[in-house]
């Protein structure tokens, strides 16, 4: 990429559309901070489950989220992680991609007070500039003034296959049919929630990653910026 560089880059899209892979590579290429905002909602979900807080109890989950200290750091362990996630000082990174979290994070992230608390922290990080931030409402809610907005998409079957393979690589034996069912449900919740629904920003570049390689997706982003 040449010329004036985007200071803030927002990448949105549904589960397993390629946001994490593309966002991390783009951040490394530019020397920017890579920040997956979804880990914050996963951390809230994980800690609530640990503490025995019913995830259907919106008030208790929201109160916990406001008090929970979540830190997102560069990877501190060479185990394939993209970042190290601390919740009240404890490293909870590896538990955040479990099937239980996948099945429940959309409910937790749909709570307005949880989103309000997380968005405030996300904007604080973005205010430093030079950041590639990924999530589901970055270009529409968190950073509506981002210099570059990308929306990655793909068929639900393709995305479920990617997640299934990721799970197997981590030792998670959840069957493909169940992964597909959970992903369809996740899409319904993300797109149908009242607060910050998943949708492309009006000025976002939409890239369908179903048949594209990572290199081709990065090329599409570069072409859009130019």
C-alpha positions in Angstrom: 0.0 0.0 0.0 1.3 3.4 -1.0 0.3 7.0 -0.2 -1.4 8.2 2.9 -2.1 5.2 5.1 -5.4 4.5 7.0 -4.9 5.2 10.7 -7.8 3.1 11.8 -8.9 0.0 9.9 -12.3 -1.7 10.7 -13.0 -5.3 9.7 -16.4 -6.8 10.3 -18.2 -10.0 9.3 -19.8 -13.1 10.6 -18.1 -16.1 12.3 -15.3 -17.7 10.4 -15.4 -15.3 7.5 -11.7 -14.8 7.8 -11.6 -11.7 9.9 -8.9 -13.0 12.4 -6.6 -14.4 9.8 -6.8 -11.4 7.4 -6.8 -8.8 10.2 -3.7 -10.3 11.8 -1.8 -10.5 8.5 -2.8 -6.9 7.6 -1.7 -5.6 11.0 1.7 -7.3 10.7 2.2 -6.0 7.2 1.5 -2.4 8.3 3.1 -2.6 11.7 -0.3 -1.9 13.4 -1.9 -3.2 16.5 -4.1 -6.2 15.8 -7.2 -6.2 18.0 -10.0 -8.7 17.8 -12.8 -7.1 19.8 -14.8 -10.4 19.9 -12.4 -11.7 22.6 -13.8 -9.2 25.0 -17.3 -10.6 24.7 -15.9 -14.2 24.9 -14.0 -13.2 28.0 -17.2 -11.9 29.6 -19.0 -15.1 28.7 -16.3 -17.3 30.0 -15.9 -15.6 33.3 -19.7 -15.5 33.8 -19.9 -19.3 33.2 -16.9 -19.8 35.6 -18.6 -17.8 38.3 -21.9 -19.6 37.9 -23.8 -16.5 36.7 -26.7 -17.6 34.6 -26.1 -16.2 31.1 -29.8 -15.4 30.8 -29.6 -13.0 33.8 -28.9 -9.9 31.9 -28.5 -7.6 34.9 -25.9 -9.8 36.7 -23.9 -10.4 33.5 -23.9 -6.7 32.8 -22.8 -5.8 36.3 -20.0 -8.3 36.1 -18.9 -7.0 32.6 -18.7 -3.4 33.9 -16.3 -4.4 36.7 -14.3 -7.0 34.8 -10.8 -5.9 33.9 -10.0 -7.2 30.4 -6.5 -6.7 28.9 -5.6 -7.6 25.3 -1.9 -8.0 24.9 0.5 -9.2 22.1 0.9 -13.0 22.3 3.0 -13.9 25.4 3.0 -17.7 24.6 4.1 -19.3 21.4 1.1 -21.7 21.1 -0.6 -20.2 18.0 -2.5 -17.6 19.8 -2.9 -14.1 18.2 -3.1 -12.2 21.5 -3.0 -12.9 25.2 -6.3 -12.2 26.9 -6.3 -11.4 30.6 -9.4 -11.3 32.8 -8.7 -9.7 36.1 -5.0 -10.6 35.5 -5.6 -14.3 34.6 -4.6 -15.6 31.2 -7.8 -17.2 29.8 -6.8 -17.2 26.1 -7.1 -20.9 25.4 -10.6 -21.4 26.7 -12.2 -18.6 24.6 -12.6 -20.7 21.5 -14.5 -23.6 23.0 -17.8 -24.9 21.8 -19.5 -23.7 24.9 -18.3 -20.1 24.3 -19.3 -20.3 20.7 -22.8 -21.4 21.7 -23.4 -18.6 24.3 -21.3 -15.5 23.3 -24.0 -14.1 21.0 -26.5 -14.0 23.9 -24.0 -12.2 26.2 -22.9 -9.8 23.4 -26.6 -8.9 22.7 -26.9 -7.2 26.1 -26.8 -3.4 25.7 -25.0 -2.7 28.9 -22.3 -5.3 28.1 -21.8 -3.8 24.7 -21.7 -0.3 26.1 -18.9 -1.3 28.5 -16.9 -3.1 25.9 -17.3 -0.4 23.2 -15.9 2.3 25.6 -12.7 0.2 26.1 -12.4 -0.5 22.4 -12.6 3.2 21.5 -9.9 4.0 24.1 -7.6 1.5 22.4 -8.4 2.8 18.9 -7.8 6.4 19.9 -4.1 5.7 19.9 -4.3 5.0 16.1 -2.5 2.5 13.9 -4.9 -0.3 14.7 -6.6 -3.0 12.8 -9.8 -3.7 14.7 -12.1 -6.6 13.9 -15.5 -7.5 15.1 -19.2 -7.3 14.2 -20.0 -3.6 14.7 -16.7 -1.8 14.3 -17.5 0.1 11.1 -21.1 0.8 12.1 -20.9 1.5 15.9 -17.4 1.4 17.5 -15.5 3.3 14.8 -18.0 4.8 12.3 -15.3 7.3 11.3 -12.6 4.6 10.6 -10.4 5.4 7.6 -10.9 2.0 6.0 -13.9 -0.3 6.5 -14.0 -3.9 5.3 -16.8 -6.4 5.6 -15.9 -10.0 5.0 -18.6 -12.6 4.3 -19.0 -16.2 3.1 -21.5 -19.0 2.9 -22.5 -20.5 6.2 -21.4 -23.9 5.0 -18.0 -22.7 4.1 -17.6 -20.9 7.4 -18.8 -23.9 9.4 -16.2 -26.1 7.6 -13.4 -23.7 8.6 -14.5 -23.6 12.2 -14.9 -27.4 12.3 -11.2 -27.8 11.1 -10.0 -25.2 13.6 -11.8 -27.0 16.4 -10.3 -30.4 15.4 -6.8 -28.8 15.3 -7.4 -27.8 19.0 -8.7 -31.2 19.9 -12.4 -30.2 20.0 -14.4 -33.2 18.6 -17.6 -31.3 18.0 -19.3 -32.8 14.9 -19.6 -30.7 11.7 -23.4 -30.8 11.8 -23.4 -29.3 15.3 -20.9 -26.7 14.3 -23.1 -25.7 11.3 -26.2 -25.6 13.5 -24.4 -23.4 16.1 -23.1 -21.1 13.3 -26.6 -20.6 11.8 -27.9 -19.8 15.2 -25.0 -17.4 15.8 -25.8 -15.6 12.5 -29.4 -15.3 13.4 -28.6 -13.8 16.8 -25.9 -11.4 15.5 -28.0 -10.1 12.6 -31.3 -9.9 14.5 -30.3 -8.3 17.8 -31.7 -4.8 18.5 -28.4 -3.3 19.7 -25.6 -3.1 17.1 -26.8 -5.8 14.7 -24.3 -7.4 12.4 -24.4 -5.6 9.0 -22.0 -3.9 6.6 -21.4 -0.2 7.0 -22.7 1.8 4.0 -19.2 2.7 3.0 -17.6 -0.7 3.6 -15.9 -2.8 1.0 -17.7 -6.1 1.0 -15.5 -9.1 0.2 -17.0 -12.6 -0.2 -14.2 -15.0 1.0 -16.0 -18.2 0.2 -13.8 -19.1 -2.8 -10.9 -16.7 -2.2 -7.5 -17.4 -0.7 -6.1 -15.3 2.0 -3.7 -13.7 -0.5 -6.7 -12.8 -2.7 -8.6 -11.3 0.2 -5.6 -9.1 1.1 -5.3 -8.0 -2.5 -9.0 -7.0 -2.6 -8.5 -4.9 0.5 -5.4 -3.3 -1.0 -7.2 -2.5 -4.2 -10.1 -0.9 -2.3 -7.7 1.3 -0.3 -5.9 2.4 -3.4 
